[in-house]
């Protein structure tokens, strides 16, 4: 003869299963966010025209895993940081903030800017992604002030560090102004735009609950009209 378990015990079992499922989901979410992928939004125009204010990205935090063995390099999608990678990192002057820039100089290389043209170890760098607000000065024009947008360096990138710049060269706070980026500050490589919402830089200047509610209200009201549908799932290069 079988006995039916009490209703109270059954409810307790269901509640426990739900609780365990939620705990596991939270742990997995934290693991993924910490080690695999993280969402990031573009709050400024320093990477225009490649990345726009209001672009929401997924950042691959796994790809630059530390010091893999030969076997791990074959099996796992891990590699070194390359020139041209668009990376998210902790801002050296305020590590609580995240910045996004493009890697220009690798450890040991000499970087120099001549009339807004980047030279690496004396060779001009081909940069099809670069954007200027004003055209570079011609070789015959005299630059009367030491404008870091026109001239910079030469400087040599130290070991375990990188020289990074924004694609929008005339509107970017980057290694020209605050120095080299330590390798330990790199969080990951920008992978893909998963959503893009038409915004202005002023929309991200204000913080706090009121500003967040205002942004949320804008999204609810204008989701279909202000979403940049053509940018969805665009790979970042």
N, C-alpha and C positions, 0 to 999 in steps of 0.2 A: 504493500500500500504506500503510495507516494503522498507526501505532504506538500502543500502549497506554501512557499515562503511568505512570511508576513508582509503586508503592504508597506509597513514602515521600513523594513529591511530592503525591499525592492527600491523604494524611493531613495534611500541612502546610497544604494549601489549606483543608481543612475546619476545622482548628484556627484558622486565621487568620480565616475567616468567623465562627466562633463568637466569637472575641475581638473582632472589629470590631462585631458585633451587641451584645455586652455593653457595650462602651465607649459606643456610641451610646445604648443604653438608659439607662445611668448619666447621661450628659450630659443627655438629655431629662428624666429624673427630677429632676435638680438644677435644671434650667431651670424646670420646672413648680413645684417646691417654692419656688424663689426668687422667681418673678415671677407665678405664676398662682394656685396653690392650696396650702394647707398644712393639715395636721391639727393639732388642738388639743383638749386635754381639760380639763374643768372640775374643778379640785381643791378648790374651796371653795363655800360657800353664798351668796356675795355677789350672785348673780343669780337666786336663787330668787324666785318659783316658776317663772319662765320657763325657766331653765337649772338643772339639778340636778347635784350632785356625781356624777361618773362619766359624764356626757354627753361624747361624742366628736364634735367638730365639724369641718366643712370651712370654711376661711376663704378668702374671695375676695381675693387680694392684687393683682389686676389692676384692680379697679373704681375705686380711688382713684389711678390713674396720674397722674404729675405734669404739670401745665400742658399739656393737649392743645390742639391747634388746633381751629378750628371744624369742619374736615372730619373730624378724628379723632373728635370728639364724635358726629358723625353715624354714622360707620362702626363705631367701636369702643364696647364697653359700658363707657365711662368716665364718671364723674360726680363732683361735689363731695360732701363729707361733709355729710349732713343730720342735723337734730335727730331723735333716735329711733333712729338707726343703732346697732346693737350691734357694737362694734369690738374687735379685738385689737391691743394696742400694747405697746411696751417700757415697763416700769415706770420712771418718771423717776428714782426714788431707787436703782434697781438695774436698769440696762438689759439685764442678762443674763436677767431674768425677764420673762415675758409676762403681762399682765393682760387681762381682758375686762370692759368696762363699756358703758353706754349714753351716747350723746352727748346732753347736756342743753342746754349753752350754746354758741352759735356766736361767732366773732370779732366784737367790738364790742357784744355784748349784756350787759345787767346782770342778774345772777343773785342772787336772795335767797330764803332759806328762812324761812317763818313757820309755826310749829306744824307742821313737817314738810311743808308745802305749798310746792312750788317756784313762784316767780314769775319770769317773764322779762320784762324791761322794764316791770315793774309789773303784769303780767297773770298771773293764776294759770294754771298749765300743767295741761292734762288728761292724766293718766297712768294709764290703765287697767291697766298692767302692774305698778304699784308694789306692794310688799309690806312690811308693818310687823310687827315682833315685838310691839310695844306700841302702842296707839292714840295718835294725836296728842293733845296737850293742847288743851283747849277755850280759846276766846278769853278767857274770864273767869278761867282758871286762871293763877296766877303761876308762872313758871319761875324758880326761885331760882338755878340755876346756868347758866352759859353752855354749854349742851349743843348741840354741832354737829348732833346729830340733830334738834333742835327748831328752832334758829335759826342762821342763817348769813348773812353778807353785810350789805349788798349789795356785790358785787364786779363789776367790768367785765372781760370776757374780752378779753385782748390779741389783736392780729392774729397770724395763723399759730398759734393755739392754740385749745383747746376745754376746756369744763367737762364732766366726765364723772362719772356716778354709777352705783352698782349698783342693781338693781331691789329688792333686799332692803335697804332704806335703813338699818335699825338694825344691820346686820351687813356693812358694806362700807367698806373703805379706798379712798377715792376723792378727787376734787378738793377736797372739804371739808377733807381732812387734809394732802394733799401738794401741792396747788396745781393749776395749769393744765397741760394736756397739750399739749406741742409737736406741731405738725403733722408734723414729721419723724419722730416716734416711732410714728406710726400704721402698722400692718402690713397691715391689711385688715378687711373686713366679714365677720362671722360669717354663714354662708350656710345650712347645714343640719346637722341631727344625723344622722350616718351610723350611729352605734351608741351605745347607752346601757347601762351596766352598774351595777347597784345597788352603791354604795360609800359609805363614810363619809369625812369629811375626814381622819381619822387614817390612812387607807390611802395618802394621798399626802404625808404629812408626812415619812416616812422615804425617804431616797434611797440609792443605791448598789446593788451587785449583789444583795445578800441581799434587799433590799426588792423589787427588780424580779422576782426569782425567786418570791418569796412571792405577789406580785400575779398573776404568770403562772400559778402553781399554782391560785390561786383561780378564775381564768378557765377553766382547763381543767376543773376539778372542777364548777363551778357555772354554766357558760356558758348552759345552757338555762333554768335556774331563776332566775338573777339578771339576765339580759338583760331590759331594759324594752322589750319588743317593740312596745308601742304608741307609743313615742317615735321609732322608726326612721324616718328620712327626713322628719322634721318640719322644716318651714321655720322659721327663726328670725326673729321679728318684734319 
